[in-house]
Amino acid sequence: MDRAQRCAFIIFGITGDLGARKLLPALYALHRNGRLHPETAIIGYARSDHTDGSLRAKLEKSLERFVPDFDRKSWAHLAPRIHYIRGGYADAAGFATLHNHLKGTGLESRILYTATPPEVYESIALGIVGVGLNRSEGFTRLVIEKPFGTDLESARELNRTLLQCFNEEQLYRIDHYLAKETAQNLAVLRFANTLFEPIWSNRSVDNIQITMAEPMGMEGRGEFYEQAGVIRDVFQNHLLQLVALIAMEPPSNYDATSVRNEKVKVFDAMAPLKPDRAVLGQYVASNGMPGYREEKGVAPDSRQATFAAVHFDILNWRWSGVPFFVRSGKRLEGKASQIVLQFKVPPHIPFTLDRDLKPDRLILRLVPNEGITIRFNGKVPGQGIDLDRISLNFSYGSRFNRPIPDAYETLLLDVMLGDATLFMRADEVESQWRVVMPLIDHLDLELEEPHFYSAGSLGPKAAYTMLTEQGRHWYRPWD
């Protein structure tokens, strides 16, 4: 098991929700599992009025809430290594204090994590450069959270600023979806088995469906969502990354450069997303749940999309003619993230059947119950030929007697190890924005009302019509 090198782990915005829910639980888990170097220092930087002691007390309460098997003995060893620096994100004096504190630790290697609102990413980078924290005798790595820009031009501008302050090798643009176990297993499934690769193309695949369904509404994020909407929030990043993992060619090596090169080729082969290839929806009050327009921070006449179903095309030899149907939405029936490869039906059926033959499917479940299911046709025992569906099911939870690490636990360890395979490169981010910009430009004009759907449903009817008009159907995530 790899253990991280000794370093200082600086979290800008440590008092925010991301620090409490994800970063500290991940660092605590790494410490408890022996993956965090015992001399690693965790330094929080924020504008809140805290001391070392009050920050530790706050974080302890968060861990008690978000870590099911919280162990006070492990925390007692980690807590004294957590320190706090108060300062603004454009405050030269605050960065100078941080610099002096780091010198006092004697730790030359450092990771700088932006757990802050995106509008201060550039200020943080410039503040780091202003006191010389972007260079050291050890390694220096800057982790940038999503969203990375709000459109193609802002992403390019942020990249320009960051690359004036850091080398590309120092930048880790994070997308936690890439660290989910099933997402990582996609590469193993394809490139470590001769069973799947021959059928992973337009010769066998009829269509590919990706679903990311969430039952919750805004949960206090109404103001953010009014600016972002579903396309900026999850399509430009999470969902396009899943498309790339499915569609990429086999890399020569499974390292950061080779993998990211292949993903960029996928984005470059994708046709820009036109508005007529998308169905956009917004949830309305139903089942005792408020509508989007009743959420705090949302305009009463908002046309922002909380649901989208999109038809992507990849214009290369492997995938030409195979539609990628991708959908995501808030206030849907349940929580689910999955990828479905639906295969073509045989060109000739020699049996007399009393119903249509269902296509074979390979189902990759990311959430919940991470695992893989293969569904195909088989004969029912008895005289004559009667077919029924057979499922082969693999579940990580039942197969491996070990907990699945949280995505942030995996990603933070990778940053400390210097492995950028699960992080995005500058050209990769810009290519993703290029794909969705025609639809975003259309949405920003607010030309039309979205398709309304009831809270707690499966989304607008128009999303189903989009497929039925082609003789296809969405695969229901909970079946």
BALUM-317644 format. One record per residue (C-alpha): residue number from 1; y, x, z. Coordinates in nm, 2 decimals, always signed. Example, Ala and Ser with C-alpha at 12.3 -4.5 7.8 and 13.67 -1.06 7.14 Angstrom:
<recs>
1, -0.45, +1.23, +0.78
2, -0.11, +1.37, +0.71
</recs>
This chain:
<recs>
1, +0.00, +0.00, +0.00
2, +0.34, +0.14, -0.10
3, +0.60, +0.19, +0.17
4, +0.97, +0.21, +0.09
5, +1.16, +0.53, +0.14
6, +1.41, +0.55, +0.42
7, +1.74, +0.41, +0.32
8, +2.04, +0.20, +0.43
9, +2.01, -0.16, +0.32
10, +2.36, -0.31, +0.30
11, +2.39, -0.69, +0.26
12, +2.74, -0.82, +0.15
13, +2.76, -1.18, +0.28
14, +2.49, -1.14, +0.54
15, +2.62, -1.44, +0.73
16, +2.56, -1.68, +0.44
17, +2.27, -1.91, +0.35
18, +2.09, -1.66, +0.13
19, +2.08, -1.40, +0.40
20, +1.95, -1.64, +0.66
21, +1.69, -1.82, +0.44
22, +1.56, -1.54, +0.22
23, +1.68, -1.18, +0.27
24, +1.63, -1.14, +0.65
25, +1.29, -1.32, +0.64
26, +1.19, -1.09, +0.36
27, +1.30, -0.77, +0.53
28, +1.14, -0.89, +0.86
29, +0.81, -0.95, +0.67
30, +0.82, -0.61, +0.51
31, +0.88, -0.46, +0.85
32, +0.60, -0.65, +1.01
33, +0.36, -0.55, +0.73
34, +0.45, -0.18, +0.76
35, +0.62, -0.17, +0.42
36, +0.97, -0.10, +0.55
37, +1.04, +0.26, +0.65
38, +1.09, +0.28, +1.03
39, +1.42, +0.46, +0.98
40, +1.57, +0.20, +0.74
41, +1.90, +0.07, +0.86
42, +2.02, -0.29, +0.78
43, +2.39, -0.32, +0.77
44, +2.56, -0.65, +0.72
45, +2.91, -0.68, +0.57
46, +3.11, -1.01, +0.58
47, +3.44, -1.17, +0.67
48, +3.30, -1.36, +0.97
49, +3.40, -1.26, +1.32
50, +3.07, -1.10, +1.46
51, +2.96, -0.80, +1.66
52, +2.62, -0.63, +1.62
53, +2.49, -0.84, +1.91
54, +2.62, -1.17, +1.79
55, +2.49, -1.11, +1.43
56, +2.14, -1.02, +1.57
57, +2.14, -1.34, +1.78
58, +2.23, -1.54, +1.47
59, +1.97, -1.38, +1.26
60, +1.70, -1.43, +1.53
61, +1.77, -1.80, +1.53
62, +1.74, -1.81, +1.15
63, +1.41, -1.62, +1.16
64, +1.28, -1.87, +1.43
65, +1.37, -2.15, +1.19
66, +1.25, -2.00, +0.86
67, +0.95, -1.78, +0.95
68, +0.65, -1.99, +1.07
69, +0.47, -1.71, +1.26
70, +0.78, -1.54, +1.40
71, +0.68, -1.26, +1.63
72, +0.93, -1.15, +1.89
73, +0.77, -0.81, +1.94
74, +0.82, -0.72, +1.57
75, +1.17, -0.85, +1.59
76, +1.24, -0.64, +1.90
77, +1.16, -0.33, +1.69
78, +1.37, -0.44, +1.39
79, +1.68, -0.59, +1.56
80, +1.83, -0.26, +1.70
81, +1.84, -0.13, +1.34
82, +2.08, -0.41, +1.23
83, +2.45, -0.35, +1.24
84, +2.76, -0.54, +1.14
85, +3.08, -0.44, +0.96
86, +3.36, -0.69, +0.93
87, +3.57, -0.68, +0.62
88, +3.69, -0.86, +0.31
89, +3.55, -0.81, -0.04
90, +3.87, -0.67, -0.17
91, +3.96, -0.49, +0.15
92, +3.98, -0.11, +0.11
93, +3.99, -0.06, +0.49
94, +3.67, -0.26, +0.53
95, +3.49, -0.05, +0.27
96, +3.62, +0.27, +0.43
97, +3.47, +0.15, +0.76
98, +3.14, +0.09, +0.59
99, +3.16, +0.43, +0.43
100, +3.22, +0.60, +0.77
101, +2.94, +0.40, +0.93
102, +2.69, +0.51, +0.66
103, +2.79, +0.87, +0.71
104, +2.70, +0.83, +1.08
105, +2.35, +0.71, +0.99
106, +2.26, +1.02, +0.80
107, +2.10, +0.81, +0.53
108, +2.18, +0.93, +0.18
109, +1.99, +0.66, +0.00
110, +2.13, +0.31, -0.01
111, +2.08, -0.04, -0.15
112, +2.38, -0.26, -0.18
113, +2.31, -0.64, -0.21
114, +2.56, -0.90, -0.32
115, +2.46, -1.21, -0.13
116, +2.80, -1.36, -0.19
117, +2.97, -1.60, -0.42
118, +2.96, -1.46, -0.78
119, +3.34, -1.45, -0.81
120, +3.35, -1.15, -0.57
121, +3.08, -0.94, -0.75
122, +3.34, -0.73, -0.93
123, +3.56, -0.69, -0.62
124, +3.25, -0.56, -0.44
125, +3.16, -0.31, -0.71
126, +3.52, -0.18, -0.73
127, +3.53, -0.15, -0.35
128, +3.21, +0.05, -0.35
129, +3.35, +0.28, -0.61
130, +3.68, +0.31, -0.43
131, +3.52, +0.49, -0.13
132, +3.26, +0.67, -0.34
133, +2.95, +0.47, -0.23
134, +2.82, +0.45, -0.58
135, +2.70, +0.81, -0.57
136, +2.49, +0.99, -0.31
137, +2.24, +1.27, -0.26
138, +1.97, +1.01, -0.26
139, +1.95, +0.69, -0.46
140, +2.21, +0.42, -0.49
141, +2.11, +0.07, -0.62
142, +2.32, -0.24, -0.66
143, +2.15, -0.58, -0.65
144, +2.34, -0.86, -0.83
145, +2.24, -1.22, -0.75
146, +2.25, -1.50, -1.00
147, +2.45, -1.66, -1.15
148, +2.54, -1.36, -1.37
149, +2.85, -1.49, -1.54
150, +2.93, -1.85, -1.63
151, +2.90, -1.80, -2.01
152, +2.84, -1.52, -2.26
153, +3.19, -1.37, -2.24
154, +3.21, -1.37, -1.86
155, +2.86, -1.21, -1.85
156, +2.98, -0.94, -2.09
157, +3.29, -0.88, -1.89
158, +3.09, -0.85, -1.57
159, +2.85, -0.61, -1.74
160, +3.14, -0.40, -1.86
161, +3.29, -0.37, -1.51
162, +2.95, -0.29, -1.34
163, +2.87, -0.03, -1.61
164, +3.20, +0.14, -1.54
165, +3.10, +0.18, -1.18
166, +2.72, +0.23, -1.20
167, +2.46, +0.35, -1.44
168, +2.22, +0.08, -1.59
169, +1.94, +0.24, -1.39
170, +2.13, +0.17, -1.07
171, +2.17, -0.21, -1.14
172, +1.91, -0.47, -1.04
173, +2.00, -0.82, -1.17
174, +1.78, -1.04, -0.97
175, +1.59, -1.36, -1.07
176, +1.35, -1.46, -0.80
177, +1.14, -1.67, -1.03
178, +1.00, -1.35, -1.19
179, +0.84, -1.25, -0.86
180, +0.63, -1.57, -0.81
181, +0.27, -1.48, -0.81
182, +0.17, -1.70, -1.11
183, +0.46, -1.57, -1.32
184, +0.35, -1.21, -1.25
185, -0.01, -1.31, -1.32
186, +0.08, -1.42, -1.67
187, +0.08, -1.06, -1.79
188, -0.26, -0.99, -1.63
189, -0.40, -1.31, -1.77
190, -0.30, -1.21, -2.12
191, -0.33, -0.84, -2.13
192, -0.62, -0.77, -1.90
193, -0.86, -1.03, -2.06
194, -0.99, -1.05, -2.41
195, -1.06, -1.42, -2.36
196, -0.70, -1.54, -2.38
197, -0.51, -1.31, -2.62
198, -0.68, -1.42, -2.94
199, -0.58, -1.78, -2.88
200, -0.23, -1.70, -2.75
201, -0.04, -1.78, -3.08
202, +0.04, -2.05, -3.33
203, -0.31, -2.04, -3.47
204, -0.44, -2.22, -3.16
205, -0.15, -2.35, -2.96
206, +0.01, -2.68, -3.06
207, +0.30, -2.67, -2.81
208, +0.41, -2.52, -2.48
209, +0.56, -2.72, -2.19
210, +0.75, -2.58, -1.89
211, +0.85, -2.81, -1.61
212, +1.06, -2.73, -1.31
213, +1.11, -3.06, -1.11
214, +1.30, -3.09, -0.78
215, +1.30, -3.40, -0.56
216, +1.62, -3.30, -0.37
217, +1.98, -3.38, -0.48
218, +2.28, -3.16, -0.42
219, +2.24, -3.08, -0.05
220, +2.60, -2.98, -0.02
221, +2.62, -2.80, -0.35
222, +2.81, -3.07, -0.53
223, +3.12, -2.86, -0.61
224, +2.91, -2.58, -0.74
225, +2.70, -2.81, -0.95
226, +3.00, -2.97, -1.10
227, +3.08, -2.63, -1.26
228, +2.73, -2.52, -1.33
229, +2.51, -2.81, -1.42
230, +2.14, -2.78, -1.50
231, +2.17, -2.55, -1.80
232, +2.37, -2.28, -1.63
233, +2.19, -2.33, -1.30
234, +1.82, -2.28, -1.41
235, +1.78, -2.28, -1.79
236, +1.99, -1.97, -1.88
237, +1.80, -1.77, -1.62
238, +1.47, -1.89, -1.46
239, +1.34, -2.10, -1.74
240, +1.43, -1.86, -2.03
241, +1.26, -1.59, -1.83
242, +0.94, -1.79, -1.81
243, +0.96, -1.85, -2.19
244, +0.99, -1.48, -2.24
245, +0.69, -1.40, -2.02
246, +0.48, -1.64, -2.22
247, +0.60, -1.54, -2.56
248, +0.65, -1.16, -2.54
249, +0.43, -0.92, -2.73
250, +0.20, -0.68, -2.54
251, +0.41, -0.39, -2.41
252, +0.29, -0.04, -2.46
253, +0.31, +0.01, -2.08
254, +0.38, -0.23, -1.80
255, +0.70, -0.06, -1.69
256, +1.06, -0.17, -1.67
257, +1.17, -0.03, -2.01
258, +0.87, -0.15, -2.21
259, +0.86, -0.50, -2.05
260, +1.23, -0.57, -2.08
261, +1.23, -0.44, -2.45
262, +0.97, -0.70, -2.53
263, +1.15, -0.98, -2.35
264, +1.47, -0.90, -2.54
265, +1.28, -0.93, -2.87
266, +1.18, -1.29, -2.77
267, +1.54, -1.39, -2.70
268, +1.66, -1.23, -3.02
269, +1.40, -1.44, -3.21
270, +1.51, -1.77, -3.05
271, +1.72, -2.00, -3.25
272, +2.05, -2.08, -3.07
273, +2.01, -2.41, -2.88
274, +2.17, -2.69, -3.07
275, +2.28, -3.01, -2.89
276, +2.05, -3.23, -3.10
277, +1.75, -3.04, -2.95
278, +1.83, -3.14, -2.60
279, +1.82, -3.46, -2.39
280, +2.07, -3.45, -2.09
281, +2.04, -3.68, -1.80
282, +2.20, -3.77, -1.46
283, +2.04, -3.94, -1.17
284, +2.17, -4.27, -1.04
285, +2.12, -4.44, -0.70
286, +1.76, -4.57, -0.64
287, +1.49, -4.58, -0.38
288, +1.75, -4.54, -0.10
289, +1.89, -4.22, -0.25
290, +2.25, -4.18, -0.37
291, +2.34, -4.12, -0.73
292, +2.49, -3.79, -0.84
293, +2.84, -3.94, -0.86
294, +2.81, -4.04, -0.50
295, +2.73, -3.69, -0.38
296, +2.99, -3.49, -0.19
297, +3.21, -3.28, -0.41
298, +3.12, -3.47, -0.73
299, +3.38, -3.65, -0.94
300, +3.32, -4.03, -0.94
301, +3.31, -4.03, -1.33
302, +3.13, -3.69, -1.37
303, +2.93, -3.64, -1.68
304, +2.76, -3.33, -1.55
305, +2.39, -3.31, -1.64
306, +2.14, -3.29, -1.35
307, +1.84, -3.31, -1.59
308, +1.77, -3.15, -1.93
309, +1.47, -3.16, -2.17
310, +1.51, -2.89, -2.44
311, +1.32, -2.80, -2.75
312, +1.33, -2.42, -2.81
313, +1.20, -2.25, -3.13
314, +1.09, -1.89, -3.15
315, +1.12, -1.77, -3.51
316, +0.86, -1.50, -3.53
317, +0.50, -1.47, -3.67
318, +0.33, -1.54, -3.34
319, +0.52, -1.85, -3.24
320, +0.67, -2.00, -3.56
321, +0.59, -2.37, -3.57
322, +0.51, -2.40, -3.19
323, +0.77, -2.60, -3.01
324, +0.86, -2.48, -2.65
325, +0.95, -2.80, -2.45
326, +1.13, -2.71, -2.13
327, +1.26, -2.96, -1.88
328, +1.42, -2.94, -1.53
329, +1.60, -3.19, -1.31
330, +1.72, -3.29, -0.97
331, +1.60, -3.60, -0.78
332, +1.27, -3.62, -0.97
333, +0.95, -3.77, -0.84
334, +0.83, -3.45, -0.67
335, +0.85, -3.08, -0.65
336, +0.66, -2.89, -0.92
337, +0.70, -2.58, -1.14
338, +0.43, -2.53, -1.41
339, +0.36, -2.40, -1.75
340, +0.12, -2.58, -1.99
341, -0.02, -2.44, -2.31
342, -0.15, -2.73, -2.51
343, -0.40, -2.63, -2.78
344, -0.46, -2.79, -3.11
345, -0.74, -3.04, -3.15
346, -1.04, -2.92, -3.37
347, -0.98, -2.96, -3.74
348, -1.29, -3.17, -3.77
349, -1.48, -3.38, -3.50
350, -1.85, -3.43, -3.59
351, -1.90, -3.68, -3.32
352, -1.84, -4.06, -3.33
353, -1.59, -4.12, -3.04
354, -1.46, -4.45, -2.90
355, -1.12, -4.29, -2.81
356, -0.90, -4.00, -2.93
357, -1.00, -3.65, -2.84
358, -0.77, -3.50, -2.58
359, -0.64, -3.15, -2.64
360, -0.75, -2.85, -2.43
361, -0.49, -2.73, -2.19
362, -0.42, -2.42, -1.99
363, -0.20, -2.50, -1.69
364, -0.03, -2.23, -1.48
365, +0.10, -2.37, -1.15
366, +0.39, -2.19, -0.99
367, +0.48, -2.45, -0.73
368, +0.30, -2.60, -0.53
369, -0.05, -2.46, -0.49
370, +0.00, -2.15, -0.71
371, -0.30, -2.12, -0.95
372, -0.45, -2.18, -1.29
373, -0.64, -2.48, -1.43
374, -0.82, -2.50, -1.77
375, -0.90, -2.85, -1.90
376, -1.14, -2.91, -2.19
377, -1.38, -3.16, -2.32
378, -1.75, -3.18, -2.22
379, -2.05, -3.40, -2.26
380, -2.14, -3.67, -2.00
381, -2.51, -3.64, -1.91
382, -2.72, -3.90, -2.07
383, -2.83, -4.03, -2.41
384, -2.58, -4.02, -2.69
385, -2.25, -3.83, -2.71
386, -1.99, -3.94, -2.46
387, -1.71, -3.70, -2.37
388, -1.52, -3.65, -2.05
389, -1.26, -3.40, -1.92
390, -1.38, -3.10, -1.73
391, -1.15, -2.88, -1.52
392, -1.19, -2.52, -1.41
393, -0.95, -2.46, -1.12
394, -0.83, -2.14, -0.96
395, -0.61, -2.15, -0.65
396, -0.46, -1.83, -0.50
397, -0.47, -1.99, -0.16
398, -0.84, -2.06, -0.16
399, -0.96, -1.75, -0.36
400, -0.78, -1.48, -0.17
401, -0.78, -1.48, +0.21
402, -0.43, -1.34, +0.24
403, -0.08, -1.50, +0.24
404, +0.11, -1.50, -0.08
405, +0.43, -1.30, -0.03
406, +0.76, -1.47, -0.08
407, +0.93, -1.38, -0.41
408, +1.22, -1.21, -0.22
409, +0.98, -1.00, -0.02
410, +0.83, -0.86, -0.35
411, +1.17, -0.81, -0.51
412, +1.33, -0.63, -0.21
413, +1.03, -0.39, -0.19
414, +1.06, -0.32, -0.57
415, +1.43, -0.24, -0.53
416, +1.35, +0.01, -0.25
417, +1.07, +0.16, -0.46
418, +1.29, +0.18, -0.76
419, +1.08, -0.05, -0.98
420, +1.30, -0.26, -1.21
421, +1.03, -0.44, -1.40
422, +1.11, -0.78, -1.24
423, +1.48, -0.74, -1.29
424, +1.70, -0.80, -1.59
425, +1.89, -0.55, -1.81
426, +2.24, -0.60, -1.94
427, +2.13, -0.68, -2.30
428, +1.87, -0.92, -2.17
429, +2.12, -1.13, -1.97
430, +2.36, -1.14, -2.26
431, +2.08, -1.25, -2.50
432, +1.99, -1.54, -2.27
433, +2.35, -1.66, -2.27
434, +2.36, -1.63, -2.65
435, +2.06, -1.87, -2.68
436, +2.22, -2.15, -2.46
437, +2.59, -2.11, -2.55
438, +2.60, -2.37, -2.83
439, +2.47, -2.64, -2.59
440, +2.71, -2.52, -2.31
441, +3.01, -2.53, -2.54
442, +2.91, -2.89, -2.63
443, +2.87, -2.99, -2.27
444, +3.20, -2.84, -2.17
445, +3.37, -3.07, -2.41
446, +3.23, -3.37, -2.22
447, +3.20, -3.57, -2.54
448, +2.94, -3.83, -2.42
449, +2.77, -3.99, -2.12
450, +2.44, -3.84, -2.01
451, +2.12, -4.04, -2.01
452, +2.09, -4.20, -1.67
453, +1.77, -4.20, -1.47
454, +1.67, -4.34, -1.14
455, +1.65, -4.10, -0.84
456, +1.29, -4.04, -0.76
457, +1.17, -4.10, -1.12
458, +1.04, -3.87, -1.39
459, +1.37, -3.84, -1.57
460, +1.54, -4.04, -1.86
461, +1.33, -4.22, -2.11
462, +1.49, -4.03, -2.39
463, +1.32, -3.72, -2.28
464, +0.98, -3.88, -2.34
465, +1.10, -4.02, -2.67
466, +1.19, -3.67, -2.78
467, +0.81, -3.58, -2.77
468, +0.66, -3.91, -2.87
469, +0.86, -3.91, -3.19
470, +0.66, -3.59, -3.28
471, +0.33, -3.74, -3.18
472, +0.32, -3.54, -2.85
473, +0.35, -3.63, -2.48
474, +0.48, -3.46, -2.17
475, +0.21, -3.34, -1.93
476, +0.26, -3.50, -1.59
477, +0.30, -3.22, -1.33
478, +0.11, -3.40, -1.05
479, -0.20, -3.50, -1.26
</recs>
